[in-house]
Amino acid sequence: MIVEKLALVGTGLIGGSFALALKQAGAVRTVLGVGRNPASLDAAIERGLIDRAVDWAEAGQADCILLALPVGETAAVLKNLVPHLKAGAIVTDAGSTKVNVVVTARAELGDRFADFVPGHPIAGSEQSGPAAARADLYRGKKVVLTPQADTRAAAFATVKALWEAAGAQVETLDAGLHDRVFAAVSHLPHLAAFALVDELAQRADGDTFFRFAASGFRDFTRIAGSSPEMWRDIALANREALLTELDAYVAALQALRSAVSAVDAEALLAIFSRAREARNHWIRTQP
């Protein structure tokens, strides 16, 4: 048993899978749920993700509270939670951006900031809600923690132990480096998928294109089925790093356009070959 009582603010895919994995591992005794949607809380209880739904006062008495929600809601949630935090309660999050979350948490938690452990599980699905939660979501997946200089060592150790109990491989990164890395390998691909699907959908004859789309289109655009609310918040929260990556991607697309326009077969072959080798190398080095 790592903690007696865990509280989830957000009982969907991320929070619910965390709870299921910890229950299965015997790492937590009781899981509480807080959320704005009573139907989701009822579904989380029915699926065994949480033991009961509670208010902010009871959630604040948990040993560890996970914020599994769109990053844009962090400030409002912490305002509700802070007055009720018991001594020693640990707060952590699962947001896809870290610099803005750290700034927000420091402002809202005040002298309790030392009990905050910023985190980001590198696992997920285009599916959402309690029905999508599964106990093996984090098995063998990376979780990045971005502790600050004043993060309490025992709080960090507890959060690390919880993620490891859920089956994850925990790594640490500087928050700024985290945001630059994930702007490129996560946030940009999501925007590219959203943009392609939206552009086709806006065409007068878009239905014809979708009718003939097959596995390649489905694979590339799978993540366009993700939560619009969540990705709106991520794009705005990480806008500086994301703008840099968007500019680089637009330049790469322009290079492709130029090669196609000039019928430059050698340039196209070089780009495609480099990309294939880089991807194959990445796949070969995955655990």
Helices and strands as residue ranges (DSSP letters): E 3-9, H 13-25, E 28-34, H 38-46, E 52-53, H 56-59, E 64-67, G 71-73, H 74-81, G 82-84, E 90-93, H 99-109, G 110-115, E 116-117, E 119-121, G 130-132, E 142-145, H 153-165, E 169-172, H 175-182, I 183-187, H 188-201, H 206-212, H 215-221, G 222-225, H 228-237, H 239-261, H 265-284
